[in-house]
Amino acid sequence: MFRNYYHYFVAGLPDIFLDDTEVQFHMLDFKHELKENLKSEDYKLVELLFLPYDNQKLLQFLDEDFENQNKLGNYSFEDFEIEFSDERKGILPSYMYEFVEIFNDEELSKNVTKSWEDLLTQMYYDYVLKTKNKFLKQWFEFNQNLNNILIGLNCRQYDLDPEKKLVGDNEITRAISTSNAKDFGLGVDLPYVNDIITQAEKENLLAREKGLDQIKWDKVEEITLFDYFTIEVILAYTIKLDMAYRWLELDEEKGREMFRKIIESLKSGFEFPKEFAINRKNK
């Protein structure tokens, strides 16, 4: 299979680390560079990584909350306005049209057992996991598993049924729903499950979140170990840069607010907060 190589672009990327105290360019600027330097078929893969920003923006649009539009997404409120009108051009991912149809249909919405955010997240994963790119498929599966394990651990702690919160329906989610083992019986299939549990048990929330991001960082490096100058290397760099920025731009005030919401979410609906993703200086 033919692959594009980006020797000069990759060679020019500065090293980044999760604990960086300074990054040479903003995430939005980097996204623009990607669009200018990548082949169109490869940039479409990059867009999959930015869809969570669009998901958040879509929920804002449906709630008629047009403040603080995040520019890191692929689409604007204006795009949504057109796409959910008679002037539709069909530029959005298919799952977004399906979601809005359910959201707006009284009969269909009666059958929804999840929160709207959880339903949209599940539809997003169903969509992106169809990608034929091996790296992205591994990354999305890993990220989905990690989030589901965290949901399972929190539901177990508060004696709640995780089924309505878990994303997807597979062997992993079924094990999380039914197993009484500390690792949900997933230690063989998911060797990293014990690392996740160790981080989740930390009382220091800052250390916990940093530890979970380190697990993600290590996973990205693991699955691109033998890739050189390919789109996979650039996708991995994009994910790591996004994580580095979360920590770089998290000032003391945002940190207190984030942890307050984490605690609230653990007590109520287990909606994991997205301050790392949406409260950015580069809006």
N, C-alpha and C positions, 0 to 999 in steps of 0.2 A: 504494500500500500504506500502511495506517495505521501511524503511528509514535507512540510515546510521547515526550513532551518533559519534561525535568526542569530547568526554568529555575532555580528557587530552589536546588535541590540542587547543580547544577553551579556556579552563581554563588558558592556558599558554600565551595567547595573551595579550600583554600590552594594556592599555587604550590609545586611540588616540583621539585628538581633532583637529578641523579645524585650530585652532590658535597655534598648537604645534610649538615650536621653535627647537625641536629636536625629531627625530624618531630613534628608536634603531636599525633598520635594513633597508637595501635598498629594493626597490620594486622588483628588479630582484631576490635578495636572497629570499624574501618572496614567489615569484612565484615558485622557486625551492623547497622550503619547502612544498608548496601546492602539487606539483607533487609527492613528496616523501610520503606524509602523507594521501592523499585522495584516495578513491576508484576511479578506472578509470572512472566510469560513472559520478561521481561527478566532477572530474577534467575536463571532457568535458564541463561541465557547466561553470567552471572558464574560459576556453578558449574562450567562447563567449564574455567575458568582455574585452579580449585582442585583439579581432579582429580589432578594429579601428586602432591599430598600424600596423596590417597587411595590412589594406586598404591603409594606407599612404605609406607603403613600396611597395605595388603593383603598385601604381601610379608612384613611383620613378623608379621601374623596367621597366615599360612601357616607361617612358621618358629617360631610360638609364642613370639615375642618381644613381650611385652606391656608393655615398659618404654617410657617417653618417647613417649607417644601425642601426636602433633601435633594441636592443636585447629583448625588452619587448613583441614583437609579438610572434606568435606561429610558424611562418615560416620564412625561410631565402631567400635571393636572389637566392641561389643555389636550394632551393626547387622550386621556381618559374621557374627557368631555365629548370628544369626537367619536371615540370608539364605542361609547355606549349611547349612541344616537343613530339616527337614520343615515348619517354620513360615514358610517363605519368603513374603515379601510383594511381592517384585518391585520394590524401590525403587532398586536399583543400576543403573548403566549396563550394557547387554547384554554388552559386551566383558569385564566382570569375571566374569560367570557362565561365559562361554566359556573364559576363561583358567583358572579354577579347575577346570573340567571336564578340561582338558588336563593341568593340574598333578597332578590326582588319578588320572588314568587311565594305567596303566602302558603300554598299547599306544599311546595317543595321544602320550605324552611321548617315546616312542622316536623319533618323527619330528622332534622339536624340535632344531634345529641352533644356536639362539641361547641365550644365558643367559636365565634366567627374567625378569630385569629388562629385557633387551632385547626379549624377546617381548612383555612387558606394555606396554612403551613403543610398540612397533609397533602393537599392537592399540588402544592409546589414540589414536594418531594416525589410524588408520583410522576410528575412531569420531568424533573431533571434526572431522575434515575433511569430514564429511557435513553440517556445520552450514550453514544457509541464510543466516546472517549474514555479509555480505560482508567486514566488518572482521576478524572472527575467522578466517574462512577464509584471508584473506591473511596474518594473523599466524601461524597454525599452519603454513601452507606455508612461510613465511619461516623460522620457528624450526626446522622439520624440515630445511630445506635447509642452514641454518647449521650445525647439529649434524652433518649428514652430511658437509659439507665438512671440518669439523674432524677427523672420523673418517678421512676419506680422506687428509688431510695426515699424520696420525699413522701410519696404516698404511703410507703411502708412505715415511715416514722410517725405519720399522723393517722395511721389506720384508715386510709381512704382507698377506694377502688380506682386503680390506675387506668382502666380500660378507656374511659372517656378522655383521657389526657394523652395517651400514647399515640405516636404518629406512625401510621402504617399497620399492616396486619401480616405478620410473618412469624417465623420460628422464634425470633428474638423477642418480639412483643408478647407472644404467647407465653414464653418462659418467664418474662418479667411479671406477667399477670398471675401466674399460677405457682411459681416456685417459692419455697420457703428457705432455700439455701441463701447464704449471705451473698453469694455472687450470682444468684438466680440460676445456678447451674450452667453458667455461660463461660466458665473459666477456660474450657478447652477451645470452644469456638471463637471466643473473643479474649485473647490473652491480656488485653489492656484493661479488662473490667476491674481487676483488683487495684490497678493504679487509679482508676476513676473513683472507686470506693474510698481509697486512702485520702484523696484530695477532698472528697465530699464530706468526710468526717472531721475535717479541720474546723476548729472553732473560729479561727481568724478568717473572716470572709475575704479579706484582701488576698491572703495567702492561698485560700481555696481557689479563687478565680484565676490567680496567676498560675497556680499549679495545673488547672484544667486547660488553660491556654497553652501551657508547656507541653501537655500531652498532645494537643492538636498540632503544635509546631513540630514535634518529633515525628508525628505520623506523616505530615506533609513531606518531611525530609526522607523518611523511610521509603515512601512510594515513588519518589523521584530520584532515588540514589543513582540509578544507571541511565538517567536521561541527560543529554547534553545539547544545548542550543535549540531545543524543540519547544513547541507551544506548551508542553507539560511543565517545563522549567519556568516559563513565564506565568502560567496559571498558579504554580506553587508560590512564586515570588509575590504575586498579587494577594494571595491568601495571607502570607506572612506579613506583608506590608500593612494590610488591613488590621491584623492583630497588634502589630507594633504601634500603630496610630491610636488604637483604643487606649493603650496605656500611656502613651506620650501626651495625649490630650485630656486625660482624666485628671483634672485639678482637684484640690481638696473639697471644694463645694460640690462638684459633680460626684465625687466619690461618696460623700456622705449621703447624697440623694439616692445614688445607685444602691447602696447597701440598705437604706431604709426601704426601698421598694423590693429588694430581695427578701428581706424579712417579712414584709407584708405579703409577698407572693407565697412564701412558704406557709404562712398562716391561713391563707384564703384559697386562691384558685390555682396556685402553681403555674402562673403565667410568668415565665422567666423574663425579667426586664430586659429591654433592648437599649438602655442608655449607651452602652458601648457602641451600638450600631447607628443610633439616630441622633444623638446629641453631639454634633461635630462642629469644630471651628470652621471647617471647609464647606459649610452649607452654602 
